[in-house]
C-alpha cells in the first residue's frame, strides 16, 4: 500500500559487507537510476571526470546550465548551445537527463528580476519561460524540477518575485504550464531540509496533497538530502522517507551529499570519519531501497568528487562530502554503495 508503512523502513536492515569493485558500473547494482550533478565544462574532455560520470551514473542533472540565468539571458533570447550539448551527450551515453530547475528565486537574469508589468504580464512571462524550455527539450528531458525551494523553514511560502507578483497561484500555474508544453514529462517539486525540518516537510507534503486533489500535474518530490555524518539522525531520516512515501508520488533523493565537518572543522577526514560517512550513506540507500519500486525515481549525488562540491565553491567550507576524493579516487562511501 503506497500510503502505508513499509515494514522494514524504520530499521532499514543492513546488507552484509562485500568486496568493493571500483571498476564495476555503480548504477548496474541498482534497480533505479543512480545520478550525478555535472559541470559540462569538465565533462567533454577525456579524463577521470568523463570516465567516472559515464561509467557509474545513468542519470544526469545539470548543476547550473538549465537555470534561468543561463537559458533565458534576455527577454527574447534563449541560449540553447550548452544545454543542447549536454542533452546530446546524455543520449549518446544512454543517460537520463533530469532538468533542474525551471522556476527558482536565485540565478535569475537581471531583466527578469527587474521586470515591470501587471499581474497578467507576469503570468505571460512565467508561461512563456516554462513552455519555451519544455517544448525545446521535449523527448530529451524526461523529468523536471519545475519549482525549486518555494517554502521557508517555518513552512510559509517563500517571498520571491513570483509570489510577489502572482501570489501562491504561481506554483499551480507553473505545473500546468509545464504539463501543457510536455505532457509526457514527470514534474517534480524540489527542496532542502525536508528530512530534518518537520514543519517545512508538513507544509510541503500538505501542499502536494492539495495540488493532487485539484488535479495539478505534480508527479514527484525531490528531497535534496544535503546532510552530514551527525545530522539528521537515522530515525529522522527514516521517518521523513516514510512520510514522503505516503504521498504516493515519485521520490527523488535529488542532491545528495554527506558533510563530514558539520561544525566547521577543517582538514582531511581520517579513516574513522570516512567510515561514518559511508555508514550514513548506506543507511539512506537501504531505506530508499525499501520504498515501493513504483516510487523510486532514483538517487542523484550533487557532484562527483570532493573538489567539485558546492560546499567548497559556494559555502566556502573545507568539506569532503561526495563519493570520490579530490583525485577522483573512490572513497568508502562509494564502496558502501557498490556493495
Secondary structure, DSSP 8 states (H G I E B T S, - for coil): -TTS--TTTTT----------TTS-GGGG-SS-EEEEE-GGGTSSSSHHHHHHHHH-SEEEESSTTSHHHH--BTTB---HHHHHHHHHHHHTT-EEEEEEEE-SSS--HHHHT----HHHHHHHHHHHHHHHHHHTTTT--EEEEEE--B-TTSSB---HHHHHHTTHHHHHHHHHHHHH-TTSEEEEEESSTTT-HHHHHHHHHHHHHHHHTT----EEEE--EEESSSS-HHHHHHHHHHHHTT-SEEEEEEEEEES-TT---S---HHHHHHHHHHHHHHHHHHHTS-GGGEEEEEES-SBGGG-HHHHTS------SSB-TTS-B-HHHHHHH-
